[in-house]
Each structure stands twice: as structure tokens, then as C-alpha cells.
Amino acid sequence: MAEVEERDFKCLRCSAVFKLTYTKGVMQERQCPKCGSNSVRIEKKQEKTSAPDTGKTG
Amino acid sequence: MDVGRHPNIRLLTYSKVESIKGYVGNFQVEVLKKARYVDENQCTACGDCAKVCPVVVPDEYQQGLSSRKAIYIPFAQAVPSASLIDMNSCLGTNPIACGKCADKCDKKCIDYDAKDEKIEFKVGTVIVATGMDVFDPTSLEEYGYTKYENVVTSMEFERLLSAGGPSDGHFIRPTDRQRPKTVGFIQCVGSRCEKIGRPYCSNICCMNTIKDTLLLKDHYPDIQAKVFYIDIRAFGKGFEDLFKRSKEAGVHYVRGIPGEITEDPQTRNLKVLVEDTTSNKIEEHEFDMMVLSVGVTPRLDMPEVQQLLTLSKTPDGFFMEAHPKLKPVDAPSIGIYFAGCAEAPKDVKDSVTQASAAAARAETLLSAGKVKLEAITSTLNTDLCHYCASCAKVCPYGAFTVDPKKKTISYVEALCKGCGTCAAECRFGALTMKHFTDEQLITQIDAHLAEKPNEKVIVFACNWCSYAGADTCGGARLQYPPNQRLIRTMCSGRVDEKFILHAFKKGAPMVVVSGCHYVDCHYIDANRWTQKRVEKLWDKFDRWGIRPERLLLEWISAAEGQRFQKTMQDIEQLRKKVTKEEIEHTIKVLTEEEERTKKKK
């Protein structure tokens, strides 16, 4: 049985952070509970944050 | 019975399909016909062998409520009407430990040396009618199934009431073998319950219980019957009438599901506490016997069948049809059809309807003698192939067979449905999609971004859902920003990483990849690869210092015009936040990255 865990996800459309169930190796359709976007990405807290682009994001 | 006698039907019972290879019109099937140890053509089903057999085991057909012998006929109407030996229970044939059945058989049709037989044949189409299992309520401890003997499942109840059942049709309760005076039925056991991962309605249990109560009242009018339900789904022809008849016969229906069953240790009677949601009162009921109306579950061996035919499953675990409305009988792969509960829980009438439709669909295909295939398929250039097998990994239809060691690849174009996922995954350019070639799609991107690219949003939309969703949006006069440029692909799986990067390199501030929702994917599971690809790109963007927020993934169905509008409006707001400097930086990074990759090659 694959291990099901709750992980933090971030919506790339509205920046909302929320918890969803996650099973390693299992593809799931995920949706942001706030804006309904599917551009939902697992939060990688341990990793270094991405290098800033140009520092200017509008 | 008719099937067994039909001159054009070859019935292989007690057999297992080991492999199915090929495609429509050319399926090569390998079947393992298990040894029965009884010559089914000679056996007259007299039953003399079973009478002398000393081995007694629980009878599966009777739900374990009675016993059978090691040599037995599975059930009265079994086809063929012949005995078989259950070698797991038999005392042994090597050496022969008992041999009583062979001694007793006048026709001498028992052969202890019989062997399993492999049969191979070709078929043009395949109908999957593998049926279903019923839910095992043992895990629901609150109902005390197996803990309290007088709690039975609807299947066991059916056998107890049957003339051919373990009590010869005399309805008795298991503990004292007396006729019960009160019987309670609990509906939706193993159905419509998110908690146990079975959120779907099993379709048949309401009517099965109504039928059972009518049978009970018909046989024993003095028995009191109560049914506990969430709601009664009597939606078919004549079903409401049956429900009314049940109520008129005196069956009491209580809208509420008991939380627990407890047993009185003295009387072995069962007590339930339930909230009647029509009166909002808590009621206590006592019964001689409780029947759990168990739901339908996918068969345990479904994964094997799924692998044999490269089929897809719905979240419920049943097989997924090609289209829920337009192709409810067809599997996504051409020449494969569904009948009965393999596709979804359904009653006898619906199963017969679907089976007839499946037979007609298969017959139409076979009598035509030829099939029309997709014009949009992938083409393979073996000269460029590196036998990495990524195409075989992603193809939802199993059109590719690759042996990386032997450096061979076989591609059956007849199996290709044209999603283009293989072309998107192939890193060596060995696969091309007809009508959606790399050149064609890149030319579209170039054309869209030829002028004022920083004001445009490139939206890759799949033909069946997102592109149709945009159409729905337009048809409903819902306005969305005019600077969004849609590029149609048959499936979002066709959207190659290089198309996305090309759009960014050409100055696009935002790129959207959109496709069908998971359950709607017209190419079984091709859009899962889209998601994987986009997720990988987000990681790459992190490394390259590009904001991943500029690449969005959206699932939009054909009916979701409003969702399309809202998504595009939101994206326009995000586009406005992308600065010129950011776009220039992206172009620089991607150009450097491209040069680095070229140097590596």
C-alpha cells in the first residue's frame, strides 16, 4: 500500500498555501481550494528557495 | 444454457485468459483451461461421485452456509452440467489417497492425470464482462458481521430464502434455526461512504432489498420487516411500483442508518439505535435477524484484466469507458467493449442492455471487415530512434514495444489514437505527429508572438476539452481578454517542453497548458504525462531563476465556459505583473541554456 500523507501545496495562480493528501508515485488531479486552479505545486520547504529572477516581479 | 448449446459460441469455462496481444481484428489470445479431472462431455451430472466423496468443505455458492464435496457441480444451473474436482480439497491423486469417486463413476469419466491445457486462438474483438464482487462488511465493526451470527449479508439472505438454498427454502435464523419474526435491513453498507473510500452508489441494493422484502412477505406474511435507508433509489421502469407494493405489503421504511448493532446475549436478538430523519426522533428497534444490504465492488482480479488489455479505471475502480455518453460500451482502445458490472455497478436489465449493445458493436465491426482508423497518428522514424522506450512508457494504448537491449522497436499504427504524448516525450525527434508536427506548432507560436509578444499569453488547449471549453465560453458570449492566443493540440500530452520554452524564448510573459480533467481525458491517462512535464518544468524554472508562476496548468472541460473565462481573466492579471526586465532575463537564460545543450550534443 502506498503511503498517504498530508503535505503543503502552493497555488501558482493565487499563491494560496493549503494542505492536500499526497501519495508518492500516484498522480492526482489537484485543485486550489481558493481559486480553483490546477497549477498546484508541492511545497519543498527543506530546499533552498529559488534564486530571484531580476528582483522585479511587477 | 443457450450460450452453452449455440453452434457459433465456444464456451471456455474453468479457464483463465493468460495473455492478449495484438489489436482490433488481430487479437491473439492465450487461455489456460484448468483441468477439471472429469470429462465434461461424458459426465451426466448424476452426482453419485459427490455422494461417496468423504471431503466436506464450505460451499462458496451457498455463501458458506452449507457444504459441498471435493468433487462437485458448482451450482444447479452450471454450464457445462458436469462435475469437477477441487484439487485443493481432494485427499490427493498422486498417489491416489481415496479414489472413491472414480470407483463409483459408471461412465468412467474421472481422470486424475488430467493436465491444465493452454489454448491459443485469434479473435477480432474482445468483450470484457468480468463482473463484480460484493463488499465484505467484516471491516465495519459497528455492524458486528461475523461477530453476531444473526447478522447476515443480502447475499446470504438470498440463499437462506431460496428453494435451492442451504435450508431448502425454509427461512431460518442461524443461531436457533427457528423462523425469525422480525427482520431488519440496513441499506448502503459499503456504498456511498467516503470514510471507507466507497463514495459511489452501488445501483442495485435498493431494488434488491425491496425485492427481498416482497419475497419475505410473500412467503411469510406474519414476519415484520423494517428497512433503514438514506434514500430509496427506485428510478427504473416499474421500480417505483415495486417499492409501493413493498410498503403496501407492510414493510416499514425508516429514513436513517443505524450507527451500531448490539446483541442481547440471552435471546441473541439484535438491537439498533437509529435517528429517523423524517421525524427527528431517536428510535430503538429489536430484531431477530439483521440483513446488511452490501454494495458492489470492483473484482479483486481487475488489475490483471486491466494489464491484459491496457485498460483504464475510474476513481471508483471500475473500468473506464471511451466516453460516458457517446461511447458507453466501448473501451478507449478500438475493438474492446464492456458488458455488465466490469464497467460500473448495474442491475440485470442494464447488464443485458449493455451486453446486447456490446455484441452489436462487435458484430458491426466484424461484419464490416475493416475499420476506419485515426488520421492523426504518430509516425516513427527508426533511423532516429535510440530505443530508450520512453514512447512505450507513455503510450496509453500500448502501441510501442521496445527492447533496448536488442535495439528493436515495433509500432502498431492501428493502435495509435493520436494523443501525441510519445512525440512530446521523444528526445531524439524519432516520432512525429501527423498534422501536429513540431514545425507546425512552433510556426504557430512564432506567428502569435511576432508582434508585441510581451502582451500575449500563449494557451495550449486540448481539442476535446479546453479548446471546446473556449468555444463554450465564446458561444455563451462570455468575454475573456483578447490577447490570449490559443494553440490547439489533440491532447495536452502533445505539448512538448520545447514548445513552452520556445514561447518564453520568443518573449511570452505567460504560458498556459490546459487539457481535460483527469476523468475526462480522451486518451485514457495521457494528461498525467502533461502534468509530470509541467511539474518538471517548474523545477527547472526554479533552477534557472524564472518564476514558475508564469507557466500554468489548467484542466478545463468542454462544458466549463465560465471556468475558462475566469481562468483567462485571472491569467491576464498575472500577465500584467510580468515586467519587461523579467521577460528579457528569461530570454537570456533560455538562450544560454539552449546553447549549453547544443554544446553538450
Interface residues (C-beta under 8 A of the other chain):
Chain A: L12 R13 C14 S15 M27 Q28 E29 C35 G36 S37 N38 S39 R41 S50 A51 P52 D53 T54 K56 T57 G58
Chain B: H517 Y518 V519 D525 R528 Q531 K532 E535 W538 F541 D542 R543 G545 I546 R547 P548 E549 L551 L552 L553 E554 W555 R563 K566 T567 D570 I571 L574 K576 K577 V578 T579 E581 E582 H585 T586
